Amino acid sequence: MKQNIHPDYLQMVVTCACGNTFTVGGSRPTLHVDVCHKCHPFITGTQKFIDAMGRVEKFTAKRQAASGYVKKSKKGQEAIDKTPKSLKEMLDAKKKLSKVEPVTEDVTTEA
């Protein structure tokens, strides 16, 4: 193991937002956390519902407002989708392209 590259291992004091403190090993002298084993909802069995500023209501309001929105094309006309929808339409389009009269050249040979 290389020397002088690893941090010092100290006793770290962990302080929770609820006020609980305990010590663990670490590389810093202190650590502040939001949730610990004394106040975590899964461990304590209490559950907190947090609906900051009515997030669900905002989302449903946006969805209802967007339901009446219709996307317009650039020139105010409906966009026409010219891509074939089925195999039959694709084959018919290919036949139409092949039925175009080929250009005939008038070739005269001089002898």
Secondary structure, DSSP 4 states (H G I P E B T S, - for coil): --SS-SPP-EEEEEEETTS-EEEEEESSSEEEES--TTT-HHHH-------TT-HHHHHHHHHHHHHT-----TTSSPPP--S-SSHHHHHHHHHHHHTSPPPPP------
